[in-house]
Amino acid sequence: MLSPKSAETVRATLPAVAAAIGEVTPLFYEKLFAAHPELLRDLFNRAHQADGSQREALAGSIAAFAGHLLDHPDERPDALLHRIAHKHASLGVREDQYPIVRTHLFAALAEVLGDAVTDEVAAAWDEVYWLMANGLIAAERRLYAAAGTPDGDTWRTYRVAGRVAETDDVATFFVRPTDGKPVPPSRPGQYVSVQVELADGAHQIRQYSLSGRPDGGLQFSVKRVPGGEPASGVATPAGEVSGHLHDHVHEGDTLRVSAPFGDVVLDEGDGPLLFATAGIGCTPAIGMLAHLAAAGSPRRVIAAHADRTPATHAFRDDLHHLVDKLPNATAEVWYERPGPEAEATGSGDGRTPTVRQGFMALGALEIPPGTIAYLCGPVPFLKAARAQLLAAGVRPADLHYEVFGPDLGL
């Protein structure tokens, strides 16, 4: 952990560093991409760079790590490192890239804070950086080794064996490896990275949850990300990779796909489960439900989902069918605008989902003691669902969440 001298320096300078991080991170990325443009073209998410969310995530992770080292000097925040390591491994991050990041991060820090970055301050924060970096490197080595690729190259070429339209803007892709070898192992709830070559020659990467496990292949689902001008008045670009997959990738085409990764995976015990999802956040939950149904699980399962309308609810029929296969499962659905397509209030026997109008209200459900909950959806939804479940008595340790995009924390 941090040496006593560095801990004292970091504690004294953390407020200043935290206050300046909003200036430091844009400058860091500017310097990094000027020196290594291939990283923006072929590794980093250009959309998240454009809207600033990836920068916020970096700042949050560094501040959280430093704060944890100060508050818990004898512990390492392994949960934070574990989550980041899974994301890095899915992208193929290499050990030799960490010194590059360090060089440009500290150059930006020195430029913003000026004379305040003395040799002593730089040495203390260098210690913080390498404690975090080496923890990630070690975790990533273990993940690569478990995937059977100790060199870190988990990418393989897959051929699209089928494609299904779940809704107007959600498509499921079924892919099989072109080399004929078995697909890598996965756990319900994990995701894969998909790399595509765009019109400008960039090889952009995005992660997509596994929404099922067909024999001999992988299955992931993609929601088209539209561009637009939200209430904030700031225009957002359309999703580069989701648009490319929807418009240009069909049966017979090939894709570069990583091994499955992800730390939010289905608990293999026998206690009660609750899935609380919104929009395309249903995909990892559908994968978990499919696994439970295939195993004939007797566990008590509550599958709660919120969507705008029945027409935008991806895997709506799958939710019905999977719940039907589980003897102790019920489905609870909320639609902002149910319309004539929505079923009437459920029968109460779990065979027909209970459909309500409005936003998800988990407090209306009877949640068994000891329930393990999995949440996936937009960050405002996650915050609301988490608060409701805590109020209902679910233990914080039993709340697990997945964020599609940079994890800004709850």
Number of C-alpha atoms within 10 A of each C-alpha: 15 18 12 11 10 20 20 13 17 26 16 12 16 16 12 13 20 15 10 15 24 13 16 24 22 18 18 23 19 15 18 22 15 12 12 13 13 14 17 18 17 18 18 18 19 19 16 14 15 12 14 14 16 22 21 19 17 16 19 16 18 16 17 14 20 22 16 15 21 17 11 12 14 10 11 16 16 15 10 14 20 18 18 18 27 22 20 18 28 28 27 20 17 15 16 9 10 16 12 13 17 17 13 20 21 18 16 23 21 16 16 17 16 10 9 15 18 12 9 14 16 18 15 22 22 15 18 21 20 15 17 20 19 13 17 24 21 13 21 27 19 16 21 21 13 12 20 14 15 14 11 20 18 21 19 16 16 24 21 22 18 15 19 12 14 19 16 12 17 20 20 23 23 23 26 25 22 13 11 9 9 11 19 16 10 18 19 25 27 24 29 24 24 24 22 22 15 12 9 7 10 16 20 21 24 22 22 21 28 27 28 24 18 11 10 14 18 25 24 24 24 24 21 19 16 13 12 12 10 9 7 6 8 10 12 15 14 14 16 21 23 22 17 15 19 19 10 9 16 16 13 13 13 18 22 18 26 25 26 26 29 22 19 18 20 22 17 7 9 10 15 20 23 23 24 28 29 24 19 23 22 28 27 30 29 26 23 24 28 23 19 21 19 12 11 12 17 15 16 18 27 24 23 25 27 28 25 17 18 21 15 17 23 26 19 17 10 13 23 16 15 20 24 19 18 23 17 16 24 25 25 23 29 24 22 15 15 20 12 9 10 19 15 13 13 17 10 11 14 20 19 20 25 20 19 21 17 15 17 24 17 19 14 9 11 9 19 17 12 13 20 22 25 26 27 25 23 17 18 10 19 22 14 15 22 23 15 17 22 14 12 17 13 20 15 13 8 16 17 17 21 24 16 15 15 16 18 16 13 11
